[in-house]
């Protein structure tokens, strides 16, 4: 099943169902007014949503409209909780190696996570707006899951039953602000502005065999200024699965329905796959040549992120432009 949020002028939008081919959209507000409302009552509303999705894909759903006529927000325009991991250890190793440090052994067993801002989550075509490019504007393509209510101390083996949806996102980072923040030993804040999401959230079964072991085995395609930048696979090299991340973050707390759990930047050891963020390319340049030549994003730059699966776009497309904020 594919779900989306229609832009109706309100903060949380209206829940909609999207056909598998992304061509038709059906307003689902009569079943649940918003995606958060659906997540709050998932067991009660999911069967009806699934039935309507089947009808939409068959062409039997009255009231469906062309997707091209719709404006979409992020699937969750605001969320109660957004926790991002760094589950691709190739990326972590490159970060450490570029500054002459080894990755601690503990990183193999203890996931890195931080809690990000979730009060404003951006639409897939929202501008990336800042007053200056001196902050080091970077994109970060990654996947995430949206959970139902998850009890505290959930085991990884049990976590799959709480995963409701899979989403694609651009977790923008301000690279030149990160060092000073981390030097305070109190985590990210100013350096992690609002995150943008692809328009469609999908249930794990939409991935078919590509969803296994709590990982999405799909290529994440990234284009910077309409030129290929990378297509790393989000599956085999995700050291900690989404189930592992859920087990880690529920060690001391439960998660409320609508919690977003991110994978961190998708990264592969095979460098022919390219990268999902500029910082990683810069780190590789530094390691291999000792000099960094690739700049961060400039005003007018665009980034496009998507996932092709079974010959069609799985989540829809993120396409954003960097603009000067007023």
ChimeraX commands (.cxc) that place a marker at each C-alpha (Angstrom):
marker #1 position 0.00,0.00,0.00 radius 0.5
marker #1 position 1.13,3.54,-0.78 radius 0.5
marker #1 position 0.00,6.47,1.33 radius 0.5
marker #1 position 0.58,10.20,0.94 radius 0.5
marker #1 position -0.47,13.53,2.40 radius 0.5
marker #1 position -2.28,16.03,0.22 radius 0.5
marker #1 position -1.55,19.72,0.67 radius 0.5
marker #1 position -4.92,21.20,1.65 radius 0.5
marker #1 position -3.56,24.33,3.30 radius 0.5
marker #1 position -3.46,22.85,6.81 radius 0.5
marker #1 position -0.39,21.85,8.77 radius 0.5
marker #1 position -1.05,18.12,8.64 radius 0.5
marker #1 position -2.76,17.87,5.24 radius 0.5
marker #1 position -5.19,15.12,4.22 radius 0.5
marker #1 position -4.52,11.41,4.02 radius 0.5
marker #1 position -4.54,9.93,0.51 radius 0.5
marker #1 position -3.97,6.54,-1.10 radius 0.5
marker #1 position -1.73,6.35,-4.18 radius 0.5
marker #1 position -1.86,3.65,-6.85 radius 0.5
marker #1 position 1.14,1.36,-7.26 radius 0.5
marker #1 position 2.07,3.07,-10.53 radius 0.5
marker #1 position 1.87,6.52,-8.85 radius 0.5
marker #1 position -0.69,7.70,-11.42 radius 0.5
marker #1 position -3.94,7.85,-9.42 radius 0.5
marker #1 position -4.76,9.31,-6.02 radius 0.5
marker #1 position -7.75,8.70,-3.78 radius 0.5
marker #1 position -8.68,10.96,-0.87 radius 0.5
marker #1 position -8.79,8.79,2.27 radius 0.5
marker #1 position -9.73,11.42,4.84 radius 0.5
marker #1 position -13.07,9.71,5.46 radius 0.5
marker #1 position -11.14,6.68,6.75 radius 0.5
marker #1 position -8.54,8.67,8.70 radius 0.5
marker #1 position -8.12,12.44,8.33 radius 0.5
marker #1 position -4.31,12.39,8.43 radius 0.5
marker #1 position -1.50,9.87,8.29 radius 0.5
marker #1 position -0.84,10.38,11.99 radius 0.5
marker #1 position -4.49,9.60,12.72 radius 0.5
marker #1 position -4.16,6.41,10.67 radius 0.5
marker #1 position -1.02,5.41,12.58 radius 0.5
marker #1 position -2.76,6.06,15.89 radius 0.5
marker #1 position -5.53,3.59,14.90 radius 0.5
marker #1 position -3.59,1.39,12.50 radius 0.5
marker #1 position -5.15,-1.96,13.39 radius 0.5
marker #1 position -8.63,-0.51,12.94 radius 0.5
marker #1 position -8.11,1.43,9.70 radius 0.5
marker #1 position -5.39,-0.52,7.84 radius 0.5
marker #1 position -7.78,-3.19,6.47 radius 0.5
marker #1 position -10.07,-0.52,4.97 radius 0.5
marker #1 position -7.12,1.42,3.55 radius 0.5
marker #1 position -5.71,-1.77,2.05 radius 0.5
marker #1 position -9.04,-2.64,0.43 radius 0.5
marker #1 position -9.34,0.83,-1.07 radius 0.5
marker #1 position -5.74,0.58,-2.31 radius 0.5
marker #1 position -6.57,-2.66,-4.08 radius 0.5
marker #1 position -9.58,-1.06,-5.74 radius 0.5
marker #1 position -7.49,1.95,-6.78 radius 0.5
marker #1 position -4.82,-0.26,-8.38 radius 0.5
marker #1 position -7.51,-2.21,-10.24 radius 0.5
marker #1 position -9.11,1.00,-11.49 radius 0.5
marker #1 position -12.30,0.37,-9.49 radius 0.5
marker #1 position -12.09,3.27,-7.02 radius 0.5
marker #1 position -14.64,6.02,-7.59 radius 0.5
marker #1 position -13.39,9.52,-6.98 radius 0.5
marker #1 position -9.75,8.90,-7.91 radius 0.5
marker #1 position -7.86,11.78,-9.54 radius 0.5
marker #1 position -4.66,12.10,-11.54 radius 0.5
marker #1 position -1.58,12.39,-9.35 radius 0.5
marker #1 position -0.30,15.18,-11.61 radius 0.5
marker #1 position -3.12,17.39,-10.33 radius 0.5
marker #1 position -2.14,16.90,-6.66 radius 0.5
marker #1 position 0.27,18.74,-4.41 radius 0.5
marker #1 position 1.93,16.55,-1.81 radius 0.5
marker #1 position 3.46,17.36,1.55 radius 0.5
marker #1 position 5.85,15.08,3.39 radius 0.5
marker #1 position 3.94,11.91,4.34 radius 0.5
marker #1 position 4.18,13.17,7.93 radius 0.5
marker #1 position 4.45,16.97,7.72 radius 0.5
marker #1 position 5.32,16.94,11.40 radius 0.5
marker #1 position 6.06,13.99,13.64 radius 0.5
marker #1 position 6.21,13.38,17.36 radius 0.5
marker #1 position 9.66,11.77,17.17 radius 0.5
marker #1 position 12.47,11.60,14.58 radius 0.5
marker #1 position 15.54,9.55,15.47 radius 0.5
marker #1 position 18.29,9.13,12.91 radius 0.5
marker #1 position 20.97,6.48,12.96 radius 0.5
marker #1 position 24.27,5.99,11.16 radius 0.5
marker #1 position 23.90,2.35,10.22 radius 0.5
marker #1 position 26.20,2.31,7.16 radius 0.5
marker #1 position 29.62,1.81,8.71 radius 0.5
marker #1 position 31.47,2.43,5.45 radius 0.5
marker #1 position 30.36,6.06,5.77 radius 0.5
marker #1 position 31.47,6.16,9.42 radius 0.5
marker #1 position 34.86,4.67,8.57 radius 0.5
marker #1 position 35.43,7.22,5.82 radius 0.5
marker #1 position 34.56,10.08,8.19 radius 0.5
marker #1 position 37.12,8.83,10.71 radius 0.5
marker #1 position 39.80,7.94,8.15 radius 0.5
marker #1 position 39.62,11.35,6.48 radius 0.5
marker #1 position 40.66,12.95,9.75 radius 0.5
marker #1 position 43.29,10.30,10.55 radius 0.5
marker #1 position 41.32,8.38,13.17 radius 0.5
marker #1 position 40.27,4.75,13.46 radius 0.5
marker #1 position 36.67,3.72,14.00 radius 0.5
marker #1 position 36.22,2.47,17.59 radius 0.5
marker #1 position 35.39,-1.23,17.94 radius 0.5
marker #1 position 32.32,-0.29,19.95 radius 0.5
marker #1 position 30.73,1.14,16.80 radius 0.5
marker #1 position 30.32,-2.45,15.56 radius 0.5
marker #1 position 27.92,-3.29,18.37 radius 0.5
marker #1 position 26.54,0.05,19.64 radius 0.5
marker #1 position 24.60,2.06,17.03 radius 0.5
marker #1 position 25.09,5.79,16.57 radius 0.5
marker #1 position 21.80,7.72,16.79 radius 0.5
marker #1 position 20.63,11.25,17.48 radius 0.5
marker #1 position 17.22,12.82,17.91 radius 0.5
marker #1 position 16.45,15.37,15.19 radius 0.5
marker #1 position 13.85,18.07,14.81 radius 0.5
marker #1 position 10.48,16.78,13.64 radius 0.5
marker #1 position 8.17,19.77,14.08 radius 0.5
marker #1 position 8.75,20.79,10.43 radius 0.5
marker #1 position 9.27,18.09,7.79 radius 0.5
marker #1 position 9.53,19.39,4.25 radius 0.5
marker #1 position 7.61,18.52,1.09 radius 0.5
marker #1 position 9.55,16.72,-1.67 radius 0.5
marker #1 position 9.91,19.87,-3.77 radius 0.5
marker #1 position 10.49,22.37,-0.96 radius 0.5
marker #1 position 13.38,24.78,-1.45 radius 0.5
marker #1 position 16.55,24.38,0.61 radius 0.5
marker #1 position 16.72,27.97,1.84 radius 0.5
marker #1 position 19.61,29.51,3.78 radius 0.5
marker #1 position 21.06,33.03,3.93 radius 0.5
marker #1 position 24.55,31.87,2.97 radius 0.5
marker #1 position 26.33,28.92,1.37 radius 0.5
marker #1 position 29.23,29.34,3.80 radius 0.5
marker #1 position 27.50,26.89,6.14 radius 0.5
marker #1 position 28.41,23.97,3.85 radius 0.5
marker #1 position 25.04,22.85,2.48 radius 0.5
marker #1 position 24.92,19.10,1.82 radius 0.5
marker #1 position 22.24,16.57,0.90 radius 0.5
marker #1 position 22.01,13.15,2.54 radius 0.5
marker #1 position 19.88,10.48,0.87 radius 0.5
marker #1 position 18.60,7.82,3.22 radius 0.5
marker #1 position 15.68,5.56,4.06 radius 0.5
marker #1 position 13.60,5.42,7.21 radius 0.5
marker #1 position 10.74,3.47,8.73 radius 0.5
marker #1 position 7.68,4.85,10.48 radius 0.5
marker #1 position 6.55,2.83,13.47 radius 0.5
marker #1 position 3.40,2.19,15.38 radius 0.5
marker #1 position 3.49,2.19,19.18 radius 0.5
marker #1 position 6.63,0.27,20.20 radius 0.5
marker #1 position 7.05,-0.99,23.77 radius 0.5
marker #1 position 10.20,-0.23,25.71 radius 0.5
marker #1 position 12.90,-2.89,25.53 radius 0.5
marker #1 position 11.64,-4.38,22.29 radius 0.5
marker #1 position 13.98,-7.04,20.91 radius 0.5
marker #1 position 15.24,-6.80,17.34 radius 0.5
marker #1 position 13.63,-10.17,16.64 radius 0.5
marker #1 position 10.24,-8.69,17.55 radius 0.5
marker #1 position 10.63,-5.23,16.03 radius 0.5
marker #1 position 9.26,-6.04,12.57 radius 0.5
marker #1 position 5.67,-6.20,13.82 radius 0.5
marker #1 position 5.84,-2.49,14.72 radius 0.5
marker #1 position 7.11,-1.22,11.34 radius 0.5
marker #1 position 4.21,0.37,9.49 radius 0.5
marker #1 position 5.79,2.25,6.57 radius 0.5
marker #1 position 9.06,2.82,4.71 radius 0.5
marker #1 position 10.02,6.30,3.46 radius 0.5
marker #1 position 12.79,8.06,1.50 radius 0.5
marker #1 position 14.31,11.32,2.68 radius 0.5
marker #1 position 16.91,14.05,2.20 radius 0.5
marker #1 position 18.45,14.79,5.58 radius 0.5
marker #1 position 20.13,18.12,4.79 radius 0.5
marker #1 position 23.27,18.88,6.78 radius 0.5
marker #1 position 25.21,22.10,7.26 radius 0.5
marker #1 position 28.68,20.60,7.26 radius 0.5
marker #1 position 30.66,23.68,8.24 radius 0.5
marker #1 position 28.54,24.15,11.38 radius 0.5
marker #1 position 28.90,20.55,12.58 radius 0.5
marker #1 position 32.46,20.66,14.01 radius 0.5
marker #1 position 31.76,23.48,16.46 radius 0.5
marker #1 position 28.55,21.84,17.61 radius 0.5
marker #1 position 30.16,18.46,18.16 radius 0.5
marker #1 position 33.04,20.11,20.01 radius 0.5
marker #1 position 30.53,21.13,22.67 radius 0.5
marker #1 position 29.84,17.42,23.31 radius 0.5
marker #1 position 26.11,18.01,23.23 radius 0.5
marker #1 position 25.12,16.81,19.75 radius 0.5
marker #1 position 23.63,18.29,16.58 radius 0.5
marker #1 position 21.10,21.10,16.47 radius 0.5
marker #1 position 21.79,24.18,14.33 radius 0.5
marker #1 position 23.70,22.06,11.83 radius 0.5
marker #1 position 20.68,19.79,11.18 radius 0.5
marker #1 position 17.88,21.84,9.56 radius 0.5
marker #1 position 14.47,20.44,8.44 radius 0.5
marker #1 position 14.44,17.17,6.53 radius 0.5
marker #1 position 12.57,16.66,3.23 radius 0.5
marker #1 position 10.68,13.48,2.34 radius 0.5
marker #1 position 9.63,11.80,-0.89 radius 0.5
marker #1 position 5.85,12.01,-1.31 radius 0.5
marker #1 position 4.87,8.37,-0.88 radius 0.5
marker #1 position 5.16,6.18,2.21 radius 0.5
marker #1 position 4.89,2.46,1.44 radius 0.5
marker #1 position 4.09,-0.58,3.51 radius 0.5
marker #1 position 7.01,-3.04,3.61 radius 0.5
marker #1 position 5.18,-5.57,1.43 radius 0.5
marker #1 position 5.41,-3.10,-1.50 radius 0.5
marker #1 position 9.15,-3.90,-1.60 radius 0.5
marker #1 position 8.50,-7.62,-2.02 radius 0.5
marker #1 position 11.69,-9.65,-1.66 radius 0.5
marker #1 position 13.71,-6.42,-1.39 radius 0.5
marker #1 position 12.42,-6.05,2.19 radius 0.5
marker #1 position 14.19,-8.64,4.31 radius 0.5
marker #1 position 16.00,-8.79,7.64 radius 0.5
marker #1 position 14.79,-5.29,8.47 radius 0.5
marker #1 position 16.56,-3.77,5.46 radius 0.5
marker #1 position 15.42,-2.34,2.12 radius 0.5
marker #1 position 17.59,-3.90,-0.61 radius 0.5
marker #1 position 17.08,-1.15,-3.18 radius 0.5
marker #1 position 19.37,1.27,-5.01 radius 0.5
marker #1 position 19.07,4.90,-3.93 radius 0.5
marker #1 position 19.61,7.10,-6.99 radius 0.5
marker #1 position 21.05,10.59,-6.45 radius 0.5
marker #1 position 21.52,13.32,-9.07 radius 0.5
marker #1 position 23.22,16.63,-8.33 radius 0.5
marker #1 position 22.50,19.39,-10.86 radius 0.5
marker #1 position 20.96,16.72,-13.11 radius 0.5
marker #1 position 24.21,14.73,-13.23 radius 0.5
marker #1 position 24.61,11.23,-11.77 radius 0.5
marker #1 position 26.09,11.30,-8.27 radius 0.5
marker #1 position 25.45,7.83,-6.88 radius 0.5
marker #1 position 23.27,4.74,-6.64 radius 0.5
marker #1 position 24.36,2.86,-3.49 radius 0.5
marker #1 position 22.29,-0.12,-2.41 radius 0.5
marker #1 position 20.59,0.31,0.95 radius 0.5
marker #1 position 20.57,-3.37,1.87 radius 0.5
marker #1 position 23.63,-5.58,2.43 radius 0.5
marker #1 position 25.97,-2.96,3.94 radius 0.5
marker #1 position 23.45,-1.59,6.42 radius 0.5
marker #1 position 25.33,-2.91,9.46 radius 0.5
marker #1 position 22.47,-2.28,11.89 radius 0.5
marker #1 position 19.05,-3.12,10.47 radius 0.5
marker #1 position 15.98,-1.05,11.21 radius 0.5
marker #1 position 15.03,-3.77,13.67 radius 0.5
marker #1 position 18.40,-3.36,15.42 radius 0.5
marker #1 position 17.93,0.41,15.57 radius 0.5
marker #1 position 14.46,0.06,17.06 radius 0.5
marker #1 position 15.81,-2.34,19.69 radius 0.5
marker #1 position 18.57,0.13,20.52 radius 0.5
marker #1 position 16.41,3.22,20.88 radius 0.5
marker #1 position 13.74,1.42,22.93 radius 0.5
marker #1 position 16.29,0.26,25.47 radius 0.5
marker #1 position 15.21,3.05,27.82 radius 0.5
marker #1 position 11.91,4.31,26.36 radius 0.5
marker #1 position 8.89,3.31,24.29 radius 0.5
marker #1 position 8.22,4.86,20.89 radius 0.5
marker #1 position 4.91,6.49,20.05 radius 0.5
marker #1 position 3.00,5.80,16.85 radius 0.5
marker #1 position 4.43,7.95,14.08 radius 0.5
marker #1 position 8.06,7.75,15.19 radius 0.5
marker #1 position 10.46,7.98,12.24 radius 0.5
marker #1 position 13.66,5.90,12.51 radius 0.5
marker #1 position 16.31,6.74,9.90 radius 0.5
marker #1 position 19.14,4.64,8.50 radius 0.5
marker #1 position 21.67,7.43,8.07 radius 0.5
marker #1 position 23.41,8.15,4.77 radius 0.5
marker #1 position 23.35,5.12,2.47 radius 0.5
marker #1 position 26.93,4.13,1.64 radius 0.5
marker #1 position 28.69,1.25,-0.15 radius 0.5
marker #1 position 32.32,0.22,-0.02 radius 0.5
marker #1 position 32.38,-0.19,-3.82 radius 0.5
marker #1 position 33.17,3.36,-4.92 radius 0.5
marker #1 position 31.77,2.78,-8.39 radius 0.5
marker #1 position 28.36,3.05,-6.72 radius 0.5
marker #1 position 29.01,6.72,-5.97 radius 0.5
marker #1 position 27.75,8.44,-2.85 radius 0.5
marker #1 position 24.59,9.77,-1.24 radius 0.5
marker #1 position 26.16,12.92,0.16 radius 0.5
marker #1 position 28.82,15.42,-0.89 radius 0.5
marker #1 position 30.78,15.04,2.34 radius 0.5
marker #1 position 31.53,11.40,1.53 radius 0.5
marker #1 position 32.88,12.29,-1.91 radius 0.5
marker #1 position 35.06,14.98,-0.32 radius 0.5
marker #1 position 36.36,12.48,2.24 radius 0.5
marker #1 position 37.29,10.02,-0.52 radius 0.5
marker #1 position 39.12,12.81,-2.38 radius 0.5
marker #1 position 41.07,13.66,0.75 radius 0.5
marker #1 position 41.97,10.04,1.45 radius 0.5
marker #1 position 43.01,9.27,-2.13 radius 0.5
marker #1 position 44.72,12.53,-3.17 radius 0.5
marker #1 position 45.17,14.60,-0.04 radius 0.5
marker #1 position 43.15,17.45,-1.59 radius 0.5
marker #1 position 39.43,18.24,-1.62 radius 0.5
marker #1 position 38.10,19.66,-4.89 radius 0.5
marker #1 position 34.32,19.13,-4.72 radius 0.5
marker #1 position 32.43,22.10,-3.20 radius 0.5
marker #1 position 29.26,21.89,-1.18 radius 0.5
marker #1 position 25.96,23.08,-2.70 radius 0.5
marker #1 position 25.63,26.61,-4.08 radius 0.5
marker #1 position 22.60,28.80,-4.74 radius 0.5
marker #1 position 20.73,27.44,-7.76 radius 0.5
marker #1 position 21.98,23.87,-7.28 radius 0.5
marker #1 position 19.45,21.04,-7.40 radius 0.5
marker #1 position 19.38,17.57,-5.90 radius 0.5
marker #1 position 17.12,14.73,-7.01 radius 0.5
marker #1 position 16.67,11.51,-5.04 radius 0.5
marker #1 position 14.59,8.46,-5.92 radius 0.5
marker #1 position 14.33,4.68,-5.84 radius 0.5
marker #1 position 13.35,2.56,-8.84 radius 0.5
marker #1 position 11.78,-0.79,-7.98 radius 0.5
marker #1 position 10.13,-3.25,-10.36 radius 0.5
marker #1 position 10.40,-0.71,-13.16 radius 0.5
marker #1 position 8.70,2.18,-11.39 radius 0.5
marker #1 position 9.39,4.87,-8.82 radius 0.5
marker #1 position 8.78,3.39,-5.38 radius 0.5
marker #1 position 8.52,6.51,-3.23 radius 0.5
marker #1 position 8.14,9.25,-5.83 radius 0.5
marker #1 position 10.93,11.79,-6.26 radius 0.5
marker #1 position 12.59,14.36,-4.03 radius 0.5
marker #1 position 13.72,17.33,-6.12 radius 0.5
marker #1 position 14.94,20.40,-4.28 radius 0.5
marker #1 position 16.76,23.61,-5.20 radius 0.5
marker #1 position 19.08,25.67,-3.02 radius 0.5
marker #1 position 17.86,29.26,-2.75 radius 0.5
marker #1 position 18.88,32.32,-0.78 radius 0.5
marker #1 position 16.63,32.81,2.24 radius 0.5
marker #1 position 15.13,36.25,2.67 radius 0.5
marker link #1:1,2 radius 0.2
marker link #1:2,3 radius 0.2
marker link #1:3,4 radius 0.2
marker link #1:4,5 radius 0.2
marker link #1:5,6 radius 0.2
marker link #1:6,7 radius 0.2
marker link #1:7,8 radius 0.2
marker link #1:8,9 radius 0.2
marker link #1:9,10 radius 0.2
marker link #1:10,11 radius 0.2
marker link #1:11,12 radius 0.2
marker link #1:12,13 radius 0.2
marker link #1:13,14 radius 0.2
marker link #1:14,15 radius 0.2
marker link #1:15,16 radius 0.2
marker link #1:16,17 radius 0.2
marker link #1:17,18 radius 0.2
marker link #1:18,19 radius 0.2
marker link #1:19,20 radius 0.2
marker link #1:20,21 radius 0.2
marker link #1:21,22 radius 0.2
marker link #1:22,23 radius 0.2
marker link #1:23,24 radius 0.2
marker link #1:24,25 radius 0.2
marker link #1:25,26 radius 0.2
marker link #1:26,27 radius 0.2
marker link #1:27,28 radius 0.2
marker link #1:28,29 radius 0.2
marker link #1:29,30 radius 0.2
marker link #1:30,31 radius 0.2
marker link #1:31,32 radius 0.2
marker link #1:32,33 radius 0.2
marker link #1:33,34 radius 0.2
marker link #1:34,35 radius 0.2
marker link #1:35,36 radius 0.2
marker link #1:36,37 radius 0.2
marker link #1:37,38 radius 0.2
marker link #1:38,39 radius 0.2
marker link #1:39,40 radius 0.2
marker link #1:40,41 radius 0.2
marker link #1:41,42 radius 0.2
marker link #1:42,43 radius 0.2
marker link #1:43,44 radius 0.2
marker link #1:44,45 radius 0.2
marker link #1:45,46 radius 0.2
marker link #1:46,47 radius 0.2
marker link #1:47,48 radius 0.2
marker link #1:48,49 radius 0.2
marker link #1:49,50 radius 0.2
marker link #1:50,51 radius 0.2
marker link #1:51,52 radius 0.2
marker link #1:52,53 radius 0.2
marker link #1:53,54 radius 0.2
marker link #1:54,55 radius 0.2
marker link #1:55,56 radius 0.2
marker link #1:56,57 radius 0.2
marker link #1:57,58 radius 0.2
marker link #1:58,59 radius 0.2
marker link #1:59,60 radius 0.2
marker link #1:60,61 radius 0.2
marker link #1:61,62 radius 0.2
marker link #1:62,63 radius 0.2
marker link #1:63,64 radius 0.2
marker link #1:64,65 radius 0.2
marker link #1:65,66 radius 0.2
marker link #1:66,67 radius 0.2
marker link #1:67,68 radius 0.2
marker link #1:68,69 radius 0.2
marker link #1:69,70 radius 0.2
marker link #1:70,71 radius 0.2
marker link #1:71,72 radius 0.2
marker link #1:72,73 radius 0.2
marker link #1:73,74 radius 0.2
marker link #1:74,75 radius 0.2
marker link #1:75,76 radius 0.2
marker link #1:76,77 radius 0.2
marker link #1:77,78 radius 0.2
marker link #1:78,79 radius 0.2
marker link #1:79,80 radius 0.2
marker link #1:80,81 radius 0.2
marker link #1:81,82 radius 0.2
marker link #1:82,83 radius 0.2
marker link #1:83,84 radius 0.2
marker link #1:84,85 radius 0.2
marker link #1:85,86 radius 0.2
marker link #1:86,87 radius 0.2
marker link #1:87,88 radius 0.2
marker link #1:88,89 radius 0.2
marker link #1:89,90 radius 0.2
marker link #1:90,91 radius 0.2
marker link #1:91,92 radius 0.2
marker link #1:92,93 radius 0.2
marker link #1:93,94 radius 0.2
marker link #1:94,95 radius 0.2
marker link #1:95,96 radius 0.2
marker link #1:96,97 radius 0.2
marker link #1:97,98 radius 0.2
marker link #1:98,99 radius 0.2
marker link #1:99,100 radius 0.2
marker link #1:100,101 radius 0.2
marker link #1:101,102 radius 0.2
marker link #1:102,103 radius 0.2
marker link #1:103,104 radius 0.2
marker link #1:104,105 radius 0.2
marker link #1:105,106 radius 0.2
marker link #1:106,107 radius 0.2
marker link #1:107,108 radius 0.2
marker link #1:108,109 radius 0.2
marker link #1:109,110 radius 0.2
marker link #1:110,111 radius 0.2
marker link #1:111,112 radius 0.2
marker link #1:112,113 radius 0.2
marker link #1:113,114 radius 0.2
marker link #1:114,115 radius 0.2
marker link #1:115,116 radius 0.2
marker link #1:116,117 radius 0.2
marker link #1:117,118 radius 0.2
marker link #1:118,119 radius 0.2
marker link #1:119,120 radius 0.2
marker link #1:120,121 radius 0.2
marker link #1:121,122 radius 0.2
marker link #1:122,123 radius 0.2
marker link #1:123,124 radius 0.2
marker link #1:124,125 radius 0.2
marker link #1:125,126 radius 0.2
marker link #1:126,127 radius 0.2
marker link #1:127,128 radius 0.2
marker link #1:128,129 radius 0.2
marker link #1:129,130 radius 0.2
marker link #1:130,131 radius 0.2
marker link #1:131,132 radius 0.2
marker link #1:132,133 radius 0.2
marker link #1:133,134 radius 0.2
marker link #1:134,135 radius 0.2
marker link #1:135,136 radius 0.2
marker link #1:136,137 radius 0.2
marker link #1:137,138 radius 0.2
marker link #1:138,139 radius 0.2
marker link #1:139,140 radius 0.2
marker link #1:140,141 radius 0.2
marker link #1:141,142 radius 0.2
marker link #1:142,143 radius 0.2
marker link #1:143,144 radius 0.2
marker link #1:144,145 radius 0.2
marker link #1:145,146 radius 0.2
marker link #1:146,147 radius 0.2
marker link #1:147,148 radius 0.2
marker link #1:148,149 radius 0.2
marker link #1:149,150 radius 0.2
marker link #1:150,151 radius 0.2
marker link #1:151,152 radius 0.2
marker link #1:152,153 radius 0.2
marker link #1:153,154 radius 0.2
marker link #1:154,155 radius 0.2
marker link #1:155,156 radius 0.2
marker link #1:156,157 radius 0.2
marker link #1:157,158 radius 0.2
marker link #1:158,159 radius 0.2
marker link #1:159,160 radius 0.2
marker link #1:160,161 radius 0.2
marker link #1:161,162 radius 0.2
marker link #1:162,163 radius 0.2
marker link #1:163,164 radius 0.2
marker link #1:164,165 radius 0.2
marker link #1:165,166 radius 0.2
marker link #1:166,167 radius 0.2
marker link #1:167,168 radius 0.2
marker link #1:168,169 radius 0.2
marker link #1:169,170 radius 0.2
marker link #1:170,171 radius 0.2
marker link #1:171,172 radius 0.2
marker link #1:172,173 radius 0.2
marker link #1:173,174 radius 0.2
marker link #1:174,175 radius 0.2
marker link #1:175,176 radius 0.2
marker link #1:176,177 radius 0.2
marker link #1:177,178 radius 0.2
marker link #1:178,179 radius 0.2
marker link #1:179,180 radius 0.2
marker link #1:180,181 radius 0.2
marker link #1:181,182 radius 0.2
marker link #1:182,183 radius 0.2
marker link #1:183,184 radius 0.2
marker link #1:184,185 radius 0.2
marker link #1:185,186 radius 0.2
marker link #1:186,187 radius 0.2
marker link #1:187,188 radius 0.2
marker link #1:188,189 radius 0.2
marker link #1:189,190 radius 0.2
marker link #1:190,191 radius 0.2
marker link #1:191,192 radius 0.2
marker link #1:192,193 radius 0.2
marker link #1:193,194 radius 0.2
marker link #1:194,195 radius 0.2
marker link #1:195,196 radius 0.2
marker link #1:196,197 radius 0.2
marker link #1:197,198 radius 0.2
marker link #1:198,199 radius 0.2
marker link #1:199,200 radius 0.2
marker link #1:200,201 radius 0.2
marker link #1:201,202 radius 0.2
marker link #1:202,203 radius 0.2
marker link #1:203,204 radius 0.2
marker link #1:204,205 radius 0.2
marker link #1:205,206 radius 0.2
marker link #1:206,207 radius 0.2
marker link #1:207,208 radius 0.2
marker link #1:208,209 radius 0.2
marker link #1:209,210 radius 0.2
marker link #1:210,211 radius 0.2
marker link #1:211,212 radius 0.2
marker link #1:212,213 radius 0.2
marker link #1:213,214 radius 0.2
marker link #1:214,215 radius 0.2
marker link #1:215,216 radius 0.2
marker link #1:216,217 radius 0.2
marker link #1:217,218 radius 0.2
marker link #1:218,219 radius 0.2
marker link #1:219,220 radius 0.2
marker link #1:220,221 radius 0.2
marker link #1:221,222 radius 0.2
marker link #1:222,223 radius 0.2
marker link #1:223,224 radius 0.2
marker link #1:224,225 radius 0.2
marker link #1:225,226 radius 0.2
marker link #1:226,227 radius 0.2
marker link #1:227,228 radius 0.2
marker link #1:228,229 radius 0.2
marker link #1:229,230 radius 0.2
marker link #1:230,231 radius 0.2
marker link #1:231,232 radius 0.2
marker link #1:232,233 radius 0.2
marker link #1:233,234 radius 0.2
marker link #1:234,235 radius 0.2
marker link #1:235,236 radius 0.2
marker link #1:236,237 radius 0.2
marker link #1:237,238 radius 0.2
marker link #1:238,239 radius 0.2
marker link #1:239,240 radius 0.2
marker link #1:240,241 radius 0.2
marker link #1:241,242 radius 0.2
marker link #1:242,243 radius 0.2
marker link #1:243,244 radius 0.2
marker link #1:244,245 radius 0.2
marker link #1:245,246 radius 0.2
marker link #1:246,247 radius 0.2
marker link #1:247,248 radius 0.2
marker link #1:248,249 radius 0.2
marker link #1:249,250 radius 0.2
marker link #1:250,251 radius 0.2
marker link #1:251,252 radius 0.2
marker link #1:252,253 radius 0.2
marker link #1:253,254 radius 0.2
marker link #1:254,255 radius 0.2
marker link #1:255,256 radius 0.2
marker link #1:256,257 radius 0.2
marker link #1:257,258 radius 0.2
marker link #1:258,259 radius 0.2
marker link #1:259,260 radius 0.2
marker link #1:260,261 radius 0.2
marker link #1:261,262 radius 0.2
marker link #1:262,263 radius 0.2
marker link #1:263,264 radius 0.2
marker link #1:264,265 radius 0.2
marker link #1:265,266 radius 0.2
marker link #1:266,267 radius 0.2
marker link #1:267,268 radius 0.2
marker link #1:268,269 radius 0.2
marker link #1:269,270 radius 0.2
marker link #1:270,271 radius 0.2
marker link #1:271,272 radius 0.2
marker link #1:272,273 radius 0.2
marker link #1:273,274 radius 0.2
marker link #1:274,275 radius 0.2
marker link #1:275,276 radius 0.2
marker link #1:276,277 radius 0.2
marker link #1:277,278 radius 0.2
marker link #1:278,279 radius 0.2
marker link #1:279,280 radius 0.2
marker link #1:280,281 radius 0.2
marker link #1:281,282 radius 0.2
marker link #1:282,283 radius 0.2
marker link #1:283,284 radius 0.2
marker link #1:284,285 radius 0.2
marker link #1:285,286 radius 0.2
marker link #1:286,287 radius 0.2
marker link #1:287,288 radius 0.2
marker link #1:288,289 radius 0.2
marker link #1:289,290 radius 0.2
marker link #1:290,291 radius 0.2
marker link #1:291,292 radius 0.2
marker link #1:292,293 radius 0.2
marker link #1:293,294 radius 0.2
marker link #1:294,295 radius 0.2
marker link #1:295,296 radius 0.2
marker link #1:296,297 radius 0.2
marker link #1:297,298 radius 0.2
marker link #1:298,299 radius 0.2
marker link #1:299,300 radius 0.2
marker link #1:300,301 radius 0.2
marker link #1:301,302 radius 0.2
marker link #1:302,303 radius 0.2
marker link #1:303,304 radius 0.2
marker link #1:304,305 radius 0.2
marker link #1:305,306 radius 0.2
marker link #1:306,307 radius 0.2
marker link #1:307,308 radius 0.2
marker link #1:308,309 radius 0.2
marker link #1:309,310 radius 0.2
marker link #1:310,311 radius 0.2
marker link #1:311,312 radius 0.2
marker link #1:312,313 radius 0.2
marker link #1:313,314 radius 0.2
marker link #1:314,315 radius 0.2
marker link #1:315,316 radius 0.2
marker link #1:316,317 radius 0.2
marker link #1:317,318 radius 0.2
marker link #1:318,319 radius 0.2
marker link #1:319,320 radius 0.2
marker link #1:320,321 radius 0.2
marker link #1:321,322 radius 0.2
marker link #1:322,323 radius 0.2
marker link #1:323,324 radius 0.2
marker link #1:324,325 radius 0.2
marker link #1:325,326 radius 0.2
view
